[in-house]
Amino acid sequence: MQIISPDKVIRGKNAWNKSLPEIAKISKSPLLLGRSLKTRSLRSRISFDLRELNLKVYNSELEFDCCEEDLTRVYNFAIEHKCDSIITAGGGKVLDAGKLIAEYLSIPCITVPLSASTCAGWTALANIYTREGKFVKDIKLNSCPKILVCDHSFINSAPKKTLSSGIADSLAKWYESSITSSSNQDGIIQQAIQISRVLRDQLLIHGEDAYNNPSQDNIAWCNIIEANSLTAGLIGGIGGEKCRTAAAHAIHNAITQIYSKNRPLHGEIVGVGILIQLKLEESKNNNKLANQSINQLVTFMKKLNLPTTISELGINVFENDNLRKIASFTCRNQSEIHFLPFKCTKEDIIQVISKFESKKVKI
């Protein structure tokens, strides 16, 4: 069974206003979920607009990442107030939390991304973290959100680093799906891979312009935010699990286990994961173009002020047994690293990352 897309996707400059009649059709007492202090004023506007429709709006905020403690608290709050939908507005972890709570309550979920940092507003997936931000597991949901509202004016208010982070996360769709699924003869999966290739090309061609000129009047910016928020989710919906993740996300999940003073964004970590995946492909799968791809990506990523090493994420892999911790988590039994078409051991991860971080790898 494939769960491909939200029931309705409303996008553009005035997407929020256009979505209001649709929301009113399915909800009378929504719970509006958010987190960041920086988005509180925007969520106040969302709440006001909903109340103007005579909806009884309840507000709640996450205290941490999408973790069990927050999910339980907000779940109980929604039950107490008899909420009939979840409107979740924020970044990826807020969107994931809203989707999970809506599923637990069997009520509709409306996702309103307030940045273009991930495709979480689209997908029937959610990641669980600890209170400290360590990845725990991902959960497959029974449906995508009922409505996705991709309002360009909302996303335009987000910090620039959320856009570059989203670009890195979206680039991973090609680098992960092309190696995990290229030999799959299912026509739909092959189509998903080709969409990811087009997505990669658009990101590489227009990403820098979008990053430097974040304006709703810049077609490059509009296309890139929708690439991150919409197209990346579509690829996973059509292509399935192996078109979503491989080594880059497995390495992301492992790196989150190590404390970083920088608190890097999801896509920033995934971007570094792509580079490490390519080095694994070179050493373990004889990918003769891997280093060329790394050179291209590093040049591009630096233009977007993205980190290109684990040390730039604020982590020294050579202290506190961090390297072995990352390798162990990357290669645990349920890890996506095993989607690769070649065997990858903890020793392989240690060797590649050690060379990568000590600058013995030419970039």
Buried (B, 14 or more C-beta within 10 A) or exposed (E): EEBBBBEEBBBBBEBBBBBBEBBBEBBEBBBBBBBBEEBEEBBEEBBEBBEEEEBBBBBBBBEBBBBBEBBEBBBEBBEEBEBBBBBBBBBBBBBBBBBBBBBBBEBBBBBBBBBBBBBBBBBBBBBBBBEEBBBBEBBEBEBBBBBBBBBBBBBBEBEEBBBBBBBBBBBBBBBBBBBBBEEBEEEBBBEBBBBBBEBBEBBBEBBBBBBEEBEBEBEBBBBBBBBBBBBBBBBBBBBBBBBBBBBBBBBBBBBBBBEBEEEBBBBBBBBBBBBBBBBBBBBBBEBEEBBEBBEEBBEBBEEBEBBBBBBBBBBEBEEEEBBEBBBBBBBEEEBBBBBBEEEBEBEBBBBBBBEBBEEEBEB
